[in-house]
Structure formats: C-alpha cells, structure tokens
Amino acid sequence: MALKKRKPGMIVMKAGQRLEGMKKIDENYNTIIDYGGPQFPLSSKEINQQIQYCIEMSKAYNESLIITDTKSSLLKDAESKLGDMYSRVLSGCVSKFGSDAIEVSLLGGTRKSERKKPIKNIKQKNIN
C-alpha cells in the first residue's frame, strides 16, 4: 500500500493569495512594507521565503515517501521469499529424514507420532 503523498497545505495556498495582495500594496507605495517590526519582520519577502520553504519541504516529504514505498516493497518481497524458504526447509527435512524424525521437531515442525488424533463426536439423536 502506497503512502499518501501530500500537496502543499491550504495555508500555503491562502498565503500565496495574501502575498499577491501584499505585492500590489508594495507596488502602490513603491516600497516593501513591513507588517511586523524590527525584531519580527513580516514583509512580502519573508512571506515568499516561507511559502517557498513549505513547497520545498512538501517535495522532500513526497520524495521520502517514494523511497519508503520502494523499500517497503523490497522488504515485502524479501519476507515472502524467506517464508517460502522457511516452508521448503521443513518439507525438505521430511523428504530426507521422514515425517517422524527428530530433525522435524528440531526445525519447529511436529513429528507424525506427536500429532493429536482427531476425536469423533457422536451426536445422539433425541427421539421425542
């Protein structure tokens, strides 16, 4: 299952719209207006930088997901192959040593003599 990619959030879209408005105001006054202050500048320049940073982070995140999806697929394939090998080892042991050999239990299997015998349930019919 592929991981869900992210688009830049709604806030990025809204900030882009606000940035356009800020640029129009800057053009009207022929200067870059600072909406913050000396310690925390909030001009169109800072907003634009933050929008670009968010877009770059979104792209990096999605690239990481592609790598993760690929690794996940490779891991799934490797585990599937290991599971097949795991089963074949026990089958090979049974073919080499027999189904009641001690080697079967050493490999995690159940020897034929150690299997539980099925118990048949005889249901009595009640005649009324």
N, C-alpha and C positions, 0 to 999 in steps of 0.2 A: 504494500500500500504506500503510495507516494505521499510524502508530507506536503502540507498545503503551503503554497507559495504566498507571499504577502505582496500586496501592492502598497505604495505609499499611502499612509492613512488619510482619513478625511481632513484631519487638521492640516496636513501638507497642502491639500487642495485649497482649503479655505485661506491658508496663509499666503498661497500664491495669488489668490484674488486680492487679498489685502495689500500684498506687495505691489500689485499693479496700481492700486489706488494711491499708495504712498509715492510711487514713481511719478504719477500725474501731479500730485501736490508738489513734489520736489521740482518738477518742470515749471509749474506755475510760479513758484517763488525763486527759481533759478539758484537753488541751493539744496543741499541734503539736510533735511530736518531731522533733528534728534528728538525722539519721543520719550527718551529715558532721562538720562542725566550723565554727568561726568563719570560716575562710578559704574553705571549700568547703561551703556549706550544702546539705544533702540532705533536705529535708522534703517533705511531700506537696504543698506549694505549688510548689516548684521542679520536681518531677516532673510535676505537672499542666501547668505552663507549657511545659515541654519537649515534652510529648505534644501540646499544642495547636499548638505551633510546627511540629512534624513533620507534623501533619494539614494545616495551612495551606500548608506547602511542597509537600506532595503535591498539593493542589488547584491551586496555582500552576503546578506542573510540568505537570499534565494540561491546564490552560488553555493553556499554551505549546504543547503538542502539538497542540491543536485549531487554533491559529493556524498552526503549522508545516505541518500537514496541508493546510490551506486554501491556504497559499502554494505548497506543493508541487504541488497540483492545478492551480492557476492557471499555474504555471511550465510544467508538462507540456502544458497546453492551448496556451500561447503558443509553445512549441517545436514543437508539432505544426503549428500554423498557419504558423510560419516555414518548416518543412520543406516544407509544401505550396507555399508561395510560391516557395521555392527551386527546386522542380521545375518549377513553372509558368513561371518566368522562362526557363529553358533551352528548354522547349517553345515558348514564345512567340518566342524568338530563332530557333529552327529554322523556325517558320512564317513569320517575317518575312524572314529572310535566306537561308534554305536550309540543308540539313544539312551542306554542305561549306564554309560561310562561315567566315572567320577569326574573326568575332564569337562563334561557338560555342566555339572554343578559349579566347577571352578570358574567357568566363563559366565556364570549368572543364569544358566538355564535350569530347568527342572528335569531330573532324571525320570525315565519312564516308570521305574518302580516306586518313585516318590509321589507320583500324581495321585490325587484323590479319585477314588472310584465314584462314578455318579450313582446316586441313590434314587431308585424309582419310587415315586409316590403313588400308592394305590389308593384311589379315592373310592370310598364306599358309597354306594347309591342308597339313599333312603327311600324306601318304598312306603308310601302312606296309604 
